[in-house]
Amino acid sequence: MKTSEIRELKAEELDQRFRESAQELRSLRLKHRTGEGADKPMRIRTLRREVARMLTIVREREAGK
């Protein structure tokens, strides 16, 4: 998801997407540690970056209030 797409989301939608992405990231990290998730190593990287982008935008919005 691009930064411009994230910025267009409403607060509720952004929160929901953040929770889903964070949950998927936790799940993939657990699978990777146990040796089950070797098929999607790049997905961990992309999810980590998406979560960081979302957090950045949330904090920007909070600072702008």
SEVEX-525728 format. One record per residue: residue number from 1; residue in one letter; x, y negated, z of N, C-alpha, C in turn. Coordinates in steps of 0.1 Angstrom, whole numbers, plus 5000, padded with zeros to 4 digits. Atoms other than C-alpha are relative to their C-alpha. Layout:
N
<node NUM; A; <X; Y; Z>; <X; Y; Z>; <X; Y; Z>>
...
***
This chain:
65
<node 1; M; <5008; 5012; 5000>; <5000; 5000; 5000>; <5009; 4988; 5000>>
<node 2; K; <4992; 5012; 5001>; <5014; 4966; 4990>; <4996; 4990; 5011>>
<node 3; T; <5002; 5010; 4989>; <5017; 4937; 5014>; <4988; 4991; 4996>>
<node 4; S; <5011; 5008; 5004>; <4992; 4917; 4993>; <4987; 5007; 5003>>
<node 5; E; <5012; 4992; 4997>; <4966; 4945; 4997>; <4997; 5000; 5015>>
<node 6; I; <5002; 5000; 4986>; <4972; 4946; 5034>; <4994; 4987; 5005>>
<node 7; R; <5005; 5014; 4995>; <4967; 4908; 5038>; <4986; 4998; 4996>>
<node 8; E; <5014; 5002; 5004>; <4933; 4911; 5020>; <4990; 5007; 5009>>
<node 9; L; <5008; 4992; 4991>; <4920; 4935; 5046>; <4995; 4992; 5012>>
<node 10; K; <5005; 5007; 4988>; <4898; 4923; 5074>; <5006; 5007; 5012>>
<node 11; A; <4994; 4995; 4988>; <4909; 4929; 5110>; <4996; 5014; 5003>>
<node 12; E; <5005; 4987; 4997>; <4887; 4959; 5115>; <5006; 5011; 4991>>
<node 13; E; <4995; 4990; 5010>; <4898; 4976; 5083>; <5015; 5002; 5002>>
<node 14; L; <4985; 4999; 4998>; <4935; 4968; 5090>; <5002; 5009; 5012>>
<node 15; D; <4998; 4992; 4988>; <4932; 4983; 5125>; <4997; 5015; 4997>>
<node 16; Q; <5003; 4986; 5004>; <4915; 5015; 5111>; <5011; 5006; 4992>>
<node 17; R; <4990; 4995; 5009>; <4941; 5019; 5084>; <5013; 5003; 5008>>
<node 18; F; <4988; 4998; 4992>; <4969; 5014; 5109>; <4999; 5012; 5009>>
<node 19; R; <5002; 4988; 4992>; <4955; 5040; 5132>; <5002; 5013; 4992>>
<node 20; E; <4999; 4988; 5008>; <4952; 5065; 5104>; <5014; 5003; 4995>>
<node 21; S; <4986; 4998; 5005>; <4987; 5059; 5090>; <5009; 5004; 5012>>
<node 22; A; <4992; 4996; 4989>; <5002; 5061; 5125>; <4998; 5014; 5004>>
<node 23; Q; <5004; 4987; 4997>; <4984; 5093; 5132>; <5007; 5010; 4990>>
<node 24; E; <4994; 4992; 5010>; <4996; 5108; 5099>; <5015; 5000; 5001>>
<node 25; L; <4986; 5000; 4998>; <5031; 5097; 5106>; <5005; 5008; 5011>>
<node 26; R; <4997; 4992; 4989>; <5031; 5113; 5140>; <4999; 5015; 4996>>
<node 27; S; <5002; 4986; 5005>; <5018; 5145; 5124>; <5012; 5005; 4992>>
<node 28; L; <4990; 4997; 5009>; <5044; 5145; 5097>; <5014; 5002; 5007>>
<node 29; R; <4988; 4999; 4993>; <5072; 5139; 5121>; <5001; 5013; 5008>>
<node 30; L; <5001; 4987; 4992>; <5061; 5168; 5143>; <5003; 5012; 4991>>
<node 31; K; <4998; 4989; 5009>; <5060; 5191; 5113>; <5014; 5000; 4995>>
<node 32; H; <4986; 5001; 5005>; <5094; 5179; 5101>; <5009; 5006; 5011>>
<node 33; R; <4992; 4995; 4989>; <5109; 5187; 5135>; <4999; 5015; 5002>>
<node 34; T; <5002; 4986; 4998>; <5094; 5221; 5136>; <5004; 5008; 4987>>
<node 35; G; <4996; 4993; 5013>; <5105; 5229; 5100>; <4989; 5003; 4991>>
<node 36; E; <5012; 4997; 5009>; <5070; 5230; 5085>; <4999; 4989; 4989>>
<node 37; G; <5003; 5011; 5009>; <5070; 5196; 5067>; <5011; 4997; 4990>>
<node 38; A; <4989; 5003; 5010>; <5100; 5200; 5043>; <4995; 4996; 4987>>
<node 39; D; <5005; 5003; 5014>; <5077; 5194; 5013>; <4997; 4985; 4998>>
<node 40; K; <5004; 5014; 5002>; <5070; 5157; 5020>; <5010; 4991; 5008>>
<node 41; P; <4992; 5009; 4992>; <5101; 5140; 5034>; <4999; 4985; 4996>>
<node 42; M; <5001; 5014; 5004>; <5096; 5108; 5014>; <4987; 4994; 5005>>
<node 43; R; <5013; 5005; 4994>; <5060; 5105; 5028>; <5003; 4994; 5014>>
<node 44; I; <4997; 5005; 4987>; <5075; 5099; 5062>; <5006; 4986; 4999>>
<node 45; R; <4994; 5013; 5002>; <5096; 5070; 5049>; <4990; 4990; 4995>>
<node 46; T; <5010; 5009; 5005>; <5067; 5054; 5030>; <4990; 4996; 5011>>
<node 47; L; <5009; 5003; 4989>; <5044; 5057; 5060>; <5006; 4991; 5011>>
<node 48; R; <4994; 5009; 4990>; <5069; 5042; 5084>; <5001; 4986; 4995>>
<node 49; R; <4999; 5014; 5005>; <5073; 5012; 5061>; <4986; 4994; 5000>>
<node 50; E; <5013; 5006; 5000>; <5035; 5008; 5057>; <4995; 4996; 5014>>
<node 51; V; <5003; 5003; 4986>; <5030; 5009; 5095>; <5007; 4987; 5004>>
<node 52; A; <4993; 5012; 4996>; <5057; 4983; 5099>; <4994; 4987; 4993>>
<node 53; R; <5006; 5012; 5007>; <5041; 4960; 5072>; <4987; 4996; 5007>>
<node 54; M; <5013; 5002; 4993>; <5007; 4964; 5090>; <5002; 4992; 5013>>
<node 55; L; <4997; 5006; 4987>; <5022; 4955; 5124>; <5005; 4985; 4998>>
<node 56; T; <4996; 5013; 5002>; <5039; 4925; 5109>; <4989; 4990; 4997>>
<node 57; I; <5012; 5009; 5003>; <5007; 4911; 5094>; <4991; 4998; 5012>>
<node 58; V; <5008; 5002; 4988>; <4988; 4917; 5126>; <5006; 4990; 5009>>
<node 59; R; <4993; 5010; 4992>; <5014; 4898; 5145>; <5000; 4986; 4994>>
<node 60; E; <5001; 5013; 5006>; <5014; 4870; 5120>; <4986; 4994; 5002>>
<node 61; R; <5013; 5005; 4998>; <4977; 4867; 5123>; <4998; 4995; 5015>>
<node 62; E; <5001; 5004; 4986>; <4979; 4866; 5161>; <5008; 4987; 5003>>
<node 63; A; <4992; 5012; 4998>; <5006; 4839; 5160>; <4993; 4988; 4994>>
<node 64; G; <5007; 5011; 5007>; <4985; 4818; 5136>; <4988; 4995; 5007>>
<node 65; K; <5013; 5004; 4994>; <4955; 4816; 5159>; <5001; 4989; 5009>>
***
